């Protein structure tokens, strides 16, 4: 599944024009200290009428599917929106006094997926898409979202709302809109815990053009104030230890490497707020957020200790014993700010990744550093610390603003993590073979199935596999035109019937105890048109080209993006999403810092052990969508030469599920491409057939037979 982060940027909506490509690398390999680099290297390294034969029809469920056109009727109620009325009443409180309030989708950890209790944008607007930003003024309310969700937003927003179709010509960004409608010198409020420091600073700078003030409301989130008792409780499920046989490196070794990095950077502590970084570093897993095995927490690692800020109700005796053994103290989740204040008061030099750490934490530290120097009486006229310590170091707390070193260390999988990814993908492939065998038979027998029926059945097959934990994202089960909606999610009351005469796109993934999967296949249950076959084949050619790519070490992913698009470009086609995203090992299905994308701002190199997706596609609006996705990991390429002493890298496949050959136009394939496809299917049969029997094994056999040029 294409990462939401790479297809949609909330920061861009805040402050940039719709066509500004805003990309920022979160990490540079050059900033890693030698010891940490060495450790990274060696870590045990919409439905239509179906033409069926009446005597073959039978219904699989009580769901009655309706055309989308019958369901997309915009709510035109003119009644005042009670939530907006209540929210605006808070604007005039003496301790608030704002003219507008910005509500993002994120939680305090900048998570892609959030717990229900933190879905504040969804609550206030009624729009449940995964991406969007709300701005409420004293007399207007607007929601920005991208093209994936225009139709959904039209359906869910009432007439009290303005829908801003981000990316469309003439649609202003949030900051441009605020600058246009507010009187100069207005006050714009935000919850500083929900904005990264970088995002808040960018918004602050943008609205300052009209002398607006960005107001940090630390004491309360205004949406929570009106949500009151109906707000869901925060998750409190138990945390579990991620077994060392899957993690590959123990927590003590990881902390030791991180502390070496701190020393090299001249810092005495680091604040880590990104949830998958905390989970990876401590070899812990949770279930606080749908699809992501993480827990809500903060972590502060110091040279001589570490503190985990978490609800202690989530920590059972076994996990407590584990943490004690690793020298990790527990602190209440809500006490993170007071601890940051304490560190500043003690003169700690704090490492802060401003692209992920909240504005609340960063600004608290800055403010308390100023207070430290004022109290110590060593502030010069520019309010900067006087440099008079050993080795010309500052006497007092100073911030080290750098990307988190944990991000890249996590992205480079060790051998145990890669083993887990390989094994989980084999089990996942077996479940998918069972699923596809079932689905093809049901469709052939004339069973009416909705897109939701299909997604639910896939979940059933996966849940029977050893080590299954849950899905890694909402399954994209899309028939016909719905496949052209890149992040389509079927809903029971509005989804389409799976039409055998149309293309069907299925993008899905799972979380297992030892790995994370993400796979897309596009199929046709009847006879595809020649145009559909050509489009599919060109997508396949791009997929093969990227899979076979060989490239010099330290090259960023954007260099490879054209490999996947070239065949489409030859006939003037393209797709509007990145080609590949990072994937965690039994962690988030979307992880950075690496990517393969046309967005050339990410200079993170692809390194041995990184896992990325390979997912070119083509989408024809109101007709069909095509995407082929496998996961790959970066490995050393055995090239006959080594020009300039540089190592060359390539990819190894993790995903082994047949690609439907019915959709391939063999006349377009080169001999090399034909050989790739036949070899891939040979590997699929050899690796997956031992895990199957009966009809699923026969289906696998039928779908892995070699092809020959006509």
C-alpha positions in Angstrom: 0.0 0.0 0.0 1.3 3.4 -1.0 2.2 5.4 2.1 -0.3 8.1 3.1 2.6 10.2 4.2 4.2 10.2 0.8 0.9 11.0 -1.0 -0.4 13.7 1.3 1.4 16.2 3.5 -0.4 17.9 6.3 2.5 20.4 6.6 2.0 21.2 2.9 -1.7 21.9 3.5 -0.8 24.2 6.4 1.6 26.4 4.6 2.3 25.6 0.9 0.6 26.1 -2.4 -1.0 22.9 -3.7 1.8 22.3 -6.2 4.8 22.8 -3.9 6.7 19.6 -3.5 7.7 19.6 0.2 10.0 16.8 1.1 12.5 16.6 4.0 14.9 13.8 4.7 14.5 12.7 8.3 18.0 11.3 8.5 21.4 11.5 7.0 23.8 8.5 7.1 26.6 11.0 7.6 25.3 12.0 11.0 25.7 8.5 12.4 28.7 8.0 14.7 31.1 5.2 13.5 30.2 2.9 16.3 26.5 3.1 15.5 27.2 2.7 11.8 29.1 -0.5 12.6 26.3 -1.8 14.7 23.9 -1.3 11.8 26.1 -3.3 9.5 26.7 -6.2 11.7 23.4 -6.6 13.7 22.8 -10.3 13.4 22.6 -8.0 10.5 -19.3 1.0 -7.9 -21.3 -1.9 -8.7 -23.1 -2.5 -12.0 -25.7 -5.0 -13.1 -24.1 -8.4 -13.2 -24.9 -10.7 -16.1 -25.1 -14.1 -14.5 -26.9 -17.2 -15.3 -29.9 -17.1 -13.0 -29.7 -20.8 -12.0 -26.1 -20.2 -10.6 -26.9 -17.2 -8.4 -26.7 -17.5 -4.7 -26.3 -14.9 -2.0 -23.4 -15.2 0.5 -24.6 -12.7 3.0 -27.6 -10.5 3.9 -25.8 -7.3 2.7 -27.6 -5.6 -0.1 -25.1 -3.6 -2.2 -26.3 -0.4 -3.8 -24.7 1.8 -6.4 -22.5 4.5 -5.0 -24.6 7.1 -6.8 -27.5 6.2 -4.6 -25.5 6.6 -1.5 -23.5 9.8 -2.2 -26.2 12.3 -1.2 -24.6 15.2 0.5 -26.0 16.2 3.9 -27.7 19.5 3.1 -29.2 20.1 6.6 -29.2 23.8 7.5 -29.4 23.1 11.2 -26.4 24.7 13.1 -23.7 22.2 13.8 -23.9 21.8 17.6 -20.2 20.7 17.8 -19.1 23.8 16.0 -21.3 26.0 18.2 -19.8 24.5 21.3 -16.3 24.8 20.0 -16.7 28.5 19.1 -18.0 29.3 22.5 -14.7 28.2 23.9 -12.8 30.8 21.7 -13.8 33.7 24.0 -12.7 32.2 27.3 -10.2 34.6 28.9 -7.4 32.0 29.0 -8.0 31.1 25.3 -9.1 34.2 23.4 -8.6 33.0 19.8 -10.1 33.8 16.4 -9.4 30.4 14.8 -8.5 26.8 15.8 -6.5 24.3 13.6 -7.2 20.6 14.2 -4.9 18.1 12.5 -5.3 14.4 12.1 -2.3 13.4 14.1 -1.9 12.4 17.7 0.9 13.6 19.9 3.3 11.2 18.3 2.6 12.1 14.6 1.2 8.6 14.0 -0.3 7.6 10.7 -3.0 5.6 12.4 -4.4 6.8 15.8 -6.5 5.4 18.6 -10.2 6.4 18.5 -9.9 8.7 21.4 -7.4 10.8 19.5 -9.4 11.0 16.3 -10.3 14.6 17.0 -10.6 15.8 13.4 -13.0 13.0 12.7 -15.1 13.8 15.7 -15.5 17.5 15.0 -16.1 17.2 11.3 -17.7 13.9 10.8 -15.2 13.1 8.1 -13.5 9.8 8.8 -10.9 9.6 6.0 -7.4 9.0 7.2 -5.9 12.4 6.0 -7.2 15.9 6.5 -6.9 19.1 8.4 -9.7 21.2 9.9 -9.7 25.0 10.5 -12.6 26.5 12.5 -13.0 30.3 12.7 -15.7 32.3 14.5 -18.0 32.0 11.5 -16.5 29.4 9.1 -15.3 25.8 9.2 -13.3 24.2 6.5 -11.7 20.8 5.9 -8.7 20.1 3.6 -8.3 16.6 2.2 -6.8 15.1 -0.9 -8.3 13.5 -4.0 -8.5 10.1 -2.4 -11.3 11.4 -0.2 -13.2 14.1 -2.1 -16.3 11.9 -2.6 -16.3 10.6 0.9 -15.9 14.2 2.3 -18.8 15.4 0.2 -21.0 12.6 1.7 -19.9 13.1 5.3 -19.6 16.9 5.7 -22.8 18.9 6.5 -23.6 22.3 4.9 -21.8 23.9 7.9 -18.5 22.9 6.3 -16.4 24.1 3.4 -14.6 21.3 1.6 -11.2 22.3 0.4 -10.0 19.9 -2.3 -6.3 20.1 -1.6 -4.1 19.9 -4.8 -6.8 21.3 -7.1 -6.0 24.5 -9.0 -7.0 27.6 -7.0 -7.5 25.9 -3.7 -5.6 27.8 -1.0 -3.5 26.1 1.7 -4.8 26.5 5.3 -2.4 29.3 6.0 -3.3 31.1 2.8 -7.0 30.8 3.7 -6.4 32.1 7.2 -4.4 35.0 5.9 -7.2 35.8 3.5 -10.2 35.7 5.9 -8.9 36.8 9.3 -8.4 40.4 10.2 -4.7 41.3 10.5 -3.4 40.6 14.0 -5.7 37.7 14.7 -4.9 34.8 17.1 -4.8 31.3 15.7 -4.8 28.5 18.3 -3.4 25.0 18.1 -2.8 22.1 20.5 1.0 22.2 20.5 1.2 18.5 21.4 -0.4 17.6 18.0 2.0 19.5 15.8 5.6 18.6 15.3 7.9 21.5 16.1 8.7 21.9 12.4 5.1 22.0 11.4 4.2 24.6 14.0 7.1 26.8 13.1 6.2 26.7 9.4 2.6 27.6 10.2 3.7 30.3 12.5 5.9 31.8 9.8 3.2 31.6 7.1 0.5 33.4 9.1 2.9 36.0 10.4 2.7 37.6 6.9 -0.6 39.1 8.1 0.7 39.7 11.7 -1.4 36.8 13.0 -0.2 35.2 16.2 0.1 31.4 16.6 -1.2 30.6 20.1 -0.1 27.4 21.9 -2.9 26.1 24.1 -1.1 23.8 26.4 -3.7 23.3 29.1 -6.5 21.7 27.1 -7.5 20.4 23.7 -10.7 22.3 22.7 -12.1 19.3 20.9 -11.7 17.2 24.0 -13.5 19.9 26.0 -16.7 19.5 24.0 -16.3 15.7 23.4 -16.6 15.2 27.2 -17.9 11.9 28.5 -18.7 10.5 25.1 -15.0 10.5 24.2 -13.6 6.9 24.1 -11.2 6.0 26.8 -7.5 5.9 26.0 -6.3 2.3 25.2 -4.8 0.4 28.1 -4.0 -3.0 26.7 -0.9 -4.8 28.0 2.5 -4.3 26.4 4.4 -7.4 25.4 8.1 -8.2 25.0 9.2 -8.8 21.4 11.1 -12.0 21.6 14.9 -11.7 21.0 14.7 -14.5 18.3 12.7 -12.0 16.3 14.4 -8.8 17.4 17.9 -10.1 16.8 19.6 -7.5 19.1 18.9 -7.1 22.8 17.8 -3.8 24.3 21.0 -3.2 26.2 23.0 -3.4 23.0 20.6 -1.0 21.3 20.8 1.5 24.1 24.5 1.3 24.3 24.8 2.2 20.6 22.4 5.0 21.0 24.4 6.4 23.9 27.5 6.3 21.8 25.6 8.4 19.3 24.5 10.9 22.0 28.1 11.3 23.2 29.4 11.9 19.7 26.7 14.6 19.1 27.6 16.3 22.4 24.2 15.7 23.9 23.4 14.1 27.3 19.8 12.9 26.6 17.4 12.3 23.7 13.6 12.6 23.6 12.0 9.9 21.4 8.3 10.4 20.7 7.7 8.3 17.5 6.0 5.2 18.7 7.6 2.6 16.4 11.0 4.0 17.3 10.3 3.3 21.0 8.9 -0.1 20.3 11.9 -1.1 18.2 14.5 0.3 20.6 13.1 -1.4 23.7 12.0 -4.6 21.9 8.4 -4.0 23.1 5.2 -4.3 21.2 1.7 -3.1 22.0 -1.8 -2.8 20.5 -2.9 0.7 21.3 -3.3 1.7 17.6 -5.2 -0.2 14.9 -2.9 -2.0 12.5 0.3 -0.9 14.3 1.8 -3.1 17.1 2.9 -0.1 19.2 2.0 1.5 22.5 1.5 5.2 23.5 4.6 6.3 25.3 7.5 8.6 25.3 11.1 7.6 26.0 14.0 9.7 27.3 17.4 8.0 27.1 20.2 9.6 29.0 23.9 8.6 29.2 23.3 6.8 32.5 19.7 5.8 32.4 16.4 5.7 30.5 12.8 6.6 31.4 9.7 5.2 29.7 6.6 7.5 30.0 3.6 5.2 29.8 0.4 4.3 31.6 1.6 1.7 34.1 -1.6 -0.2 33.8 -0.2 -1.5 30.5 2.8 -3.0 32.2 2.4 -6.5 33.7 4.9 -8.1 36.1 6.8 -9.8 33.3 7.3 -6.6 31.3 8.2 -4.8 34.5 10.9 -7.3 35.3 12.2 -7.0 31.8 12.4 -3.2 32.0 14.1 -3.3 35.4 16.7 -5.6 34.0 17.4 -3.1 31.1 17.7 -0.2 33.5 14.5 1.5 32.3 12.5 3.4 34.9 8.7 4.0 34.5 7.1 7.4 34.6 3.5 8.5 34.1 2.7 9.2 30.5 1.5 12.8 31.3 4.8 13.7 33.1 6.8 14.1 30.0 6.7 17.9 30.1 7.8 18.1 33.7 10.7 15.8 33.0 11.8 18.0 30.1 11.7 20.9 32.4 13.8 19.0 34.9 16.4 18.1 32.3 16.7 21.8 31.3 17.0 22.8 35.0 19.9 20.3 35.4 21.7 21.7 32.4 21.1 18.7 30.1 21.9 19.0 26.4 18.8 17.5 24.8 18.7 15.9 21.4 15.4 16.8 19.7 14.2 15.7 16.3 12.0 18.7 15.4 10.4 16.8 12.5 8.7 14.4 15.0 8.9 15.8 18.5 5.9 18.0 19.4 6.0 21.8 19.5 4.9 21.5 23.1 8.1 19.6 24.1 10.5 21.6 22.0 9.1 25.0 23.2 9.1 23.9 26.8 12.7 23.0 26.6 13.6 26.2 24.9 11.7 28.3 27.5 13.3 26.5 30.4 16.8 26.8 28.9 16.2 30.6 28.8 15.1 30.5 32.4 18.2 28.5 33.3 20.6 31.0 31.9 18.6 33.9 33.4 18.8 32.3 36.8 22.5 31.5 36.4 23.2 35.1 35.3 25.3 34.1 32.3 23.2 35.4 29.5 24.7 38.0 27.1 22.8 40.7 25.4 21.7 38.4 22.6 20.3 35.9 25.2 22.8 33.3 24.2 24.8 31.2 26.7 28.3 32.4 27.3 30.8 29.8 26.0 33.4 29.2 28.7 33.3 25.6 29.5 35.8 22.8 28.7 36.5 22.3 25.0 34.7 25.5 24.2 31.3 23.9 25.2 28.4 25.9 26.4 27.9 26.1 30.2 24.3 25.0 30.4 21.5 23.3 28.5 21.5 23.5 24.8 19.5 21.6 22.2 20.9 19.4 19.5 18.5 19.6 16.6 19.1 16.5 14.5 17.0 13.7 13.0 16.5 10.7 15.4 19.3 8.2 14.9 16.8 5.4 15.9 14.9 6.0 12.6 17.6 4.7 10.3 18.8 2.0 12.7 15.3 0.6 12.8 15.0 0.7 9.0 18.2 -1.4 8.5 17.0 -4.9 9.4 19.3 -7.4 11.1 19.4 -11.0 10.0 16.9 -12.2 12.6 14.4 -9.5 11.5 14.9 -10.5 7.9 14.3 -14.1 8.8 11.1 -13.1 10.5 10.0 -11.2 7.4 10.8 -14.1 5.1 8.9 -16.6 7.3 5.9 -14.4 7.8 5.7 -13.7 4.1 5.6 -17.4 3.3 2.7 -18.0 5.8 1.0 -14.9 4.4 1.4 -16.3 0.9 -0.2 -19.6 1.9 -3.2 -17.7 3.3 -3.5 -15.7 0.1 -3.4 -18.8 -2.1 -6.2 -20.3 0.0 -8.1 -17.0 -0.4 -7.7 -16.6 -4.2 -8.6 -20.3 -4.7 -11.8 -19.6 -2.7 -12.6 -16.3 -4.4 -12.2 -17.6 -7.9 -14.5 -20.6 -7.2 -17.1 -18.4 -5.6 -17.2 -16.0 -8.5 -17.2 -18.8 -11.0 -20.2 -20.3 -9.2 -22.1 -17.1 -9.4 -22.0 -16.1 -5.8 -22.8 -12.4 -5.1 -19.9 -11.0 -3.0 -19.4 -7.5 -1.9 -16.0 -5.9 -1.5 -16.5 -6.1 2.3 -17.3 -9.8 2.1 -14.1 -10.4 0.3 -12.0 -8.4 2.7 -13.6 -10.3 5.7 -12.9 -13.7 4.1 -9.2 -12.8 3.5 -9.0 -11.8 7.2 -10.4 -15.2 8.1 -7.8 -17.1 6.1 -5.0 -15.0 7.5 -6.1 -15.4 11.1 -5.6 -19.1 10.8 -1.9 -18.7 10.2 0.6 -19.1 13.0 1.7 -15.9 14.7 -1.1 -13.8 13.2 -1.6 -10.6 15.2 -3.9 -8.5 12.9 -4.1 -6.5 9.7 -1.4 -4.0 8.9 -3.9 -1.5 7.3 -7.5 -1.5 6.2 -7.8 -3.8 3.2 -8.3 -2.1 -0.1 -10.8 -4.4 -1.8 -11.9 -2.6 -4.9 -13.9 -3.7 -7.9 -14.0 -1.8 -11.2 -13.9 2.0 -10.8 -13.2 1.8 -7.1 -9.8 0.5 -8.0 -8.9 3.9 -9.4 -9.3 5.4 -5.9 -5.8 4.7 -4.7 -6.7 4.5 -0.9 -10.2 3.2 -1.3 -11.7 1.5 1.7 -15.0 -0.4 1.3 -17.8 0.3 3.8 -20.6 -2.3 4.4 -23.4 0.2 3.6 -21.9 1.6 0.4 -19.4 -0.9 -1.1 -19.8 -2.4 -4.5 -20.4 -6.0 -5.6 -17.4 -7.7 -7.0 -18.1 -7.7 -10.7 -16.5 -10.6 -12.6 -16.5 -8.5 -15.8 -14.3 -5.8 -14.3 -10.8 -5.6 -12.9 -10.5 -6.3 -9.2 -7.7 -4.8 -7.1 -6.8 -6.2 -3.7 -4.2 -4.4 -1.5 -3.8 -5.9 1.9 -1.3 -6.7 4.6 -0.9 -8.4 8.0 1.0 -8.2 11.2 2.6 -11.4 12.4 4.6 -12.0 15.6 7.7 -12.1 13.4 7.0 -9.8 10.5 4.8 -7.4 8.5 3.3 -7.9 5.1 1.9 -5.7 2.4 0.9 -7.0 -1.0 -1.3 -5.9 -4.0 -2.6 -8.1 -6.8 -4.9 -7.1 -9.6 -7.0 -9.7 -11.4 -9.8 -10.2 -13.9 -12.3 -13.0 -13.4 -13.5 -13.0 -17.0 -11.8 -11.7 -20.2 -9.9 -8.4 -19.9 -9.8 -6.0 -22.7 -6.7 -5.5 -24.8 -6.3 -2.0 -23.3 -6.5 -3.4 -19.7 -3.9 -6.0 -20.7 -1.5 -3.5 -22.1 -1.8 -1.3 -19.0 -1.3 -4.2 -16.7 1.7 -5.4 -18.7 3.4 -2.0 -18.6 2.8 -1.9 -14.9 4.4 -5.4 -14.7 7.3 -4.3 -16.8 8.0 -1.4 -14.4 7.7 -3.8 -11.4 10.2 -6.1 -13.0 12.6 -3.3 -13.9 12.7 -2.1 -10.3 13.0 -5.6 -8.9 16.1 -6.2 -11.2 17.7 -2.8 -10.5 21.3 -2.7 -9.5 22.6 0.6 -8.1 25.7 2.0 -6.3 25.6 2.2 -2.5 24.6 5.4 -0.8 22.1 6.2 -3.6 18.7 7.5 -2.5 15.5 5.8 -3.6 14.3 8.6 -5.9 17.1 7.6 -8.3 15.3 4.3 -8.9 11.7 5.7 -9.3 11.9 6.1 -13.1 12.8 2.4 -13.5 9.2 1.6 -12.5 7.6 4.3 -14.6 9.6 4.0 -17.8 7.3 1.5 -19.6 4.2 3.6 -18.8 6.0 6.8 -19.9 6.6 5.3 -23.3 2.9 5.6 -24.1 2.3 8.7 -22.1 0.9 7.1 -18.9 1.9 7.5 -15.3 0.7 7.2 -11.7 0.3 9.8 -8.9 2.0 8.1 -6.0 5.4 7.0 -4.9 6.7 3.6 -6.0 8.0 2.3 -2.7 7.9 2.9 1.0 9.8 1.4 3.9 8.2 -1.4 5.9 8.9 -2.3 9.6 9.8 -5.7 10.9 6.7 -6.7 13.0 6.1 -2.9 13.2 4.5 -0.2 11.1 3.6 -1.1 7.5 4.9 2.4 6.5 8.2 3.4 8.0 10.9 5.8 7.0 13.2 7.3 6.4 13.8 5.6 3.0 11.4 5.7 0.1 11.3 5.2 -3.7 9.5 8.2 -5.1 9.5 10.9 -7.7 9.7 13.3 -4.7 13.4 14.0 -4.9 13.8 15.8 -1.5 14.5 12.5 0.4 18.2 11.9 0.2 18.2 8.9 2.5 20.3 6.2 0.9 19.0 2.7 0.4 21.1 0.5 2.6 21.6 -3.3 2.9 18.8 -4.7 5.1 16.2 -2.1 4.3 12.8 -3.3 3.3 10.9 -1.4 0.7 7.7 -2.0 -1.4 7.7 -2.2 -5.2 4.3 -1.0 -6.3 3.9 0.7 -9.6 0.4 1.2 -10.9 -2.0 2.8 -13.3 -5.4 4.3 -12.6 -8.0 5.2 -15.1 -10.6 7.4 -13.4 -14.1 6.0 -13.2 -12.9 2.8 -14.9 -10.3 0.7 -13.2 -7.1 0.6 -11.2 -4.0 -1.6 -11.5 -1.3 -2.1 -9.0 1.3 -4.9 -8.5 3.1 -4.8 -5.2 5.8 -7.0 -3.6 8.1 -6.3 -0.7 11.8 -6.4 -1.3 14.9 -6.1 0.9 18.1 -4.4 -0.2 21.1 -6.8 -0.5 24.6 -6.7 -2.0 24.7 -7.3 -5.7 27.4 -9.6 -7.0 28.7 -7.4 -9.9 31.7 -8.4 -11.9 33.2 -5.0 -11.4 33.4 -2.5 -8.6 34.0 0.9 -10.2 35.8 3.3 -7.9 35.7 0.8 -5.1 32.0 1.4 -4.6 29.7 -1.5 -3.6 26.7 -2.2 -5.7 23.3 -3.2 -4.3 20.1 -4.9 -5.6 16.9 -6.4 -4.2 15.7 -9.7 -3.0 12.0 -10.6 -3.0 10.0 -11.3 0.2 6.5 -11.7 -1.4 5.6 -14.9 -3.2 2.1 -14.9 -4.6 1.3 -15.5 -8.3 0.8 -12.6 -10.7 -2.2 -13.3 -12.9 -0.9 -14.2 -16.3 -4.3 -13.8 -18.0 -3.7 -10.0 -17.8 -0.3 -10.2 -19.5 0.1 -9.2 -23.1 2.9 -11.5 -24.0 3.8 -9.6 -27.2 5.0 -6.7 -25.1 7.3 -8.7 -22.9 11.0 -9.1 -23.7 12.7 -12.4 -23.3 14.3 -11.2 -20.1 11.0 -10.1 -18.7 9.4 -13.4 -19.6 12.2 -15.2 -17.9 11.7 -13.1 -14.8 8.0 -13.9 -14.6 8.6 -17.6 -15.1 11.4 -17.7 -12.6 9.3 -15.8 -10.1 6.4 -18.3 -10.4 8.8 -21.2 -10.1 10.0 -19.8 -6.8 6.4 -19.2 -5.7 5.6 -22.9 -6.4 8.7 -24.2 -4.7 8.3 -22.1 -1.6 4.5 -22.1 -1.0 3.2 -25.4 -2.3 4.6 -27.4 0.7 2.3 -25.2 2.9 -0.8 -26.1 1.0 -3.1 -29.0 0.1 -6.3 -29.6 -1.8 -7.8 -26.9 -3.9 -5.4 -24.2 -2.8 -2.4 -26.2 -3.9 -4.1 -26.9 -7.2 -4.8 -23.2 -7.7 -1.2 -22.4 -7.0 -0.1 -25.0 -9.5 -2.4 -23.7 -12.2 -1.2 -20.1 -11.6 2.5 -20.8 -11.6 2.9 -22.6 -15.0 5.6 -21.2 -17.2 4.6 -19.0 -20.2 5.9 -19.1 -23.7 6.0 -16.5 -26.4 3.2 -17.1 -29.0 
